[in-house]
Amino acid sequence: MAIREQLEKNKTLVVGIAVFAVIIGFVFWNFYLSPQKEVQEEQKKELTSEQFEKININFDVLEGEHLKELEKIGTIPEYQGQIGRDNPFIR
């Protein structure tokens, strides 16, 4: 009786390993050997710089009067309340 139980356990183990190997093979095939990846690489090669519009940045905005009117921020004053567990962002 013990031999039959051991054979049943071995059969279950072999079936489990076989199913696991099939799943690993399926994942490997889909993610590493897929023909879709080759198609995506060909599509990437077809993209050229002429397809995109050139971006022009106007840096003259940084020299405008509205930025000259701004004041620099001074030092940040120390917190005047009680420091405790209520606000963990205060030293």
C-alpha positions as CSV (number, residue, x, y, z in Angstrom):
1,M,0.0,0.0,0.0
2,A,2.8,2.4,0.8
3,I,4.5,1.8,-2.6
4,R,1.2,2.7,-4.4
5,E,0.9,5.9,-2.4
6,Q,4.5,6.8,-3.3
7,L,3.9,6.1,-7.0
8,E,0.8,8.4,-6.9
9,K,2.9,11.2,-5.3
10,N,5.6,10.7,-7.9
11,K,3.0,10.9,-10.7
12,T,1.5,14.0,-9.2
13,L,4.9,15.6,-8.9
14,V,5.8,14.7,-12.5
15,V,2.5,16.2,-13.8
16,G,3.1,19.3,-11.8
17,I,6.6,19.8,-13.1
18,A,5.4,19.2,-16.7
19,V,2.6,21.8,-16.3
20,F,5.1,24.3,-14.8
21,A,7.5,23.7,-17.7
22,V,4.8,24.3,-20.2
23,I,3.8,27.6,-18.5
24,I,7.5,28.7,-18.5
25,G,7.9,27.7,-22.1
26,F,4.7,29.6,-23.0
27,V,5.9,32.8,-21.2
28,F,9.3,32.5,-22.8
29,W,7.8,32.1,-26.3
30,N,5.4,35.1,-25.9
31,F,7.8,37.6,-24.4
32,Y,11.2,36.7,-26.0
33,L,10.6,34.9,-29.2
34,S,7.4,36.6,-30.3
35,P,7.2,37.7,-34.0
36,Q,5.3,40.8,-32.8
37,K,8.6,42.2,-31.4
38,E,10.2,42.1,-34.8
39,V,7.2,44.1,-36.3
40,Q,7.6,46.7,-33.5
41,E,11.3,47.1,-34.3
42,E,10.5,47.6,-38.0
43,Q,8.0,50.3,-37.1
44,K,10.5,52.1,-34.9
45,K,13.0,52.1,-37.8
46,E,10.5,53.8,-40.1
47,L,10.2,56.8,-37.8
48,T,12.3,59.8,-39.0
49,S,13.0,63.2,-37.7
50,E,11.1,64.8,-40.6
51,Q,7.9,63.3,-39.2
52,F,8.1,65.5,-36.2
53,E,7.5,69.3,-36.0
54,K,10.5,71.3,-34.8
55,I,9.9,72.9,-31.4
56,N,11.0,76.5,-31.0
57,I,11.4,77.9,-27.5
58,N,11.2,81.6,-26.9
59,F,13.7,82.4,-24.2
60,D,13.0,86.1,-24.5
61,V,10.1,85.6,-22.0
62,L,12.7,85.2,-19.3
63,E,13.9,88.7,-19.8
64,G,10.5,90.3,-19.6
65,E,9.4,93.1,-17.2
66,H,6.9,90.9,-15.4
67,L,9.8,88.8,-14.1
68,K,11.9,91.8,-13.1
69,E,9.1,93.0,-10.8
70,L,9.2,89.8,-8.7
71,E,10.9,89.9,-5.3
72,K,13.3,87.3,-4.0
73,I,12.1,85.2,-1.2
74,G,13.9,85.8,2.1
75,T,14.7,83.3,4.8
76,I,12.0,81.1,6.0
77,P,11.0,82.0,9.6
78,E,11.3,79.4,12.3
79,Y,8.1,77.6,13.4
80,Q,6.5,79.4,16.4
81,G,4.1,76.6,17.6
82,Q,4.7,73.5,19.6
83,I,6.7,70.8,17.8
84,G,5.2,67.4,18.3
85,R,3.8,64.3,16.7
86,D,0.9,66.1,15.0
87,N,3.0,67.4,12.2
88,P,5.9,65.1,11.2
89,F,7.2,67.6,8.6
90,I,8.4,70.1,11.2
91,R,11.7,69.4,12.8
